[in-house]
Amino acid sequence: MDRPIKVGIIGCGNIRNAYFNGCKPYGVMQIVACADMAQGIITKRSHRASGELANHVLEVMLAFDDSSKAGRHVKIKNQCKRPAALPTGLALGQLD
């Protein structure tokens, strides 16, 4: 793998250091969402890890489960605005 997979973590309470430190030695994952949230707050930019997005993702995940159990499509009721993509060409660790 040439570049690490960028992941976001929702709910980085007391276990956050285990996530951060556990990813470092392998170099296959880069945690960006909680860092992006902090950077967004500092620079007064909308961050990509919003509660609105988390709620939508949760509804989609539950819909997958409901759909597989019912054997039919399940309509997603909650909609949210897609967050802006990270800019291309950023150096490792750079968020803006």
Wavefront OBJ file of the C-alpha trace (Angstrom):
o trace
v 0.000 0.000 0.000
v 1.525 3.318 -1.088
v -0.552 5.641 1.056
v -2.396 5.099 4.325
v -6.184 4.774 4.352
v -7.797 7.905 5.772
v -10.327 7.116 8.493
v -12.502 9.107 10.849
v -13.327 8.218 14.411
v -16.556 9.337 16.046
v -16.529 9.352 19.824
v -12.888 9.671 20.786
v -13.349 9.596 24.545
v -10.929 7.923 26.938
v -9.979 5.314 24.330
v -8.664 7.831 21.784
v -5.001 7.295 22.670
v -5.351 3.572 22.026
v -6.680 4.352 18.527
v -4.036 6.952 17.756
v -1.075 5.002 19.135
v -2.328 1.663 17.799
v -2.370 2.949 14.212
v 1.090 4.526 14.164
v 3.381 1.466 14.011
v 1.662 -0.007 10.960
v 1.394 3.068 8.754
v -1.721 1.720 7.020
v -4.243 4.079 8.614
v -4.348 7.828 9.035
v -6.973 9.187 11.437
v -8.269 12.427 9.906
v -11.828 13.130 11.056
v -11.246 14.034 14.692
v -8.171 16.052 13.718
v -10.264 17.694 11.011
v -12.908 18.553 13.598
v -10.345 20.219 15.858
v -8.759 22.049 12.920
v -12.201 23.204 11.732
v -13.032 24.572 15.172
v -9.681 26.380 15.397
v -9.975 27.926 11.912
v -13.775 28.468 12.164
v -14.292 26.214 9.118
v -17.101 23.674 9.007
v -15.615 20.332 9.918
v -16.433 17.135 8.042
v -17.340 15.037 11.097
v -20.630 16.686 12.039
v -23.398 15.305 14.214
v -25.727 15.619 11.221
v -23.456 13.359 9.151
v -23.022 10.890 12.029
v -26.819 10.647 12.387
v -27.196 10.004 8.649
v -24.472 7.329 8.660
v -26.131 5.603 11.605
v -29.489 5.577 9.802
v -27.859 4.101 6.677
v -26.121 1.387 8.723
v -29.387 0.464 10.449
v -31.167 0.466 7.075
v -28.678 -2.117 5.762
v -29.565 -4.363 8.670
v -33.338 -3.758 8.336
v -33.177 -4.305 4.582
v -31.316 -7.590 4.853
v -33.751 -8.896 7.480
v -36.847 -7.799 5.506
v -35.463 -8.763 2.086
v -36.478 -5.430 0.567
v -35.295 -1.871 0.067
v -35.550 0.477 3.036
v -36.024 4.183 2.408
v -33.543 6.531 4.099
v -35.481 9.391 5.680
v -32.644 11.511 7.031
v -30.689 13.503 4.447
v -27.615 15.603 5.022
v -25.335 17.782 2.970
v -22.238 15.971 1.731
v -19.158 17.412 3.427
v -16.514 18.997 1.241
v -13.768 16.617 0.216
v -10.264 17.032 1.545
v -8.185 19.000 -0.965
v -5.894 16.894 -3.138
v -2.119 17.079 -2.912
v -1.914 17.656 0.834
v 1.212 16.590 2.656
v 0.868 13.895 5.303
v -0.700 15.531 8.359
v -1.868 18.636 6.476
v -5.645 19.248 6.591
v -6.077 22.575 4.764
l 1 2 3 4 5 6 7 8 9 10 11 12 13 14 15 16 17 18 19 20 21 22 23 24 25 26 27 28 29 30 31 32 33 34 35 36 37 38 39 40 41 42 43 44 45 46 47 48 49 50 51 52 53 54 55 56 57 58 59 60 61 62 63 64 65 66 67 68 69 70 71 72 73 74 75 76 77 78 79 80 81 82 83 84 85 86 87 88 89 90 91 92 93 94 95 96
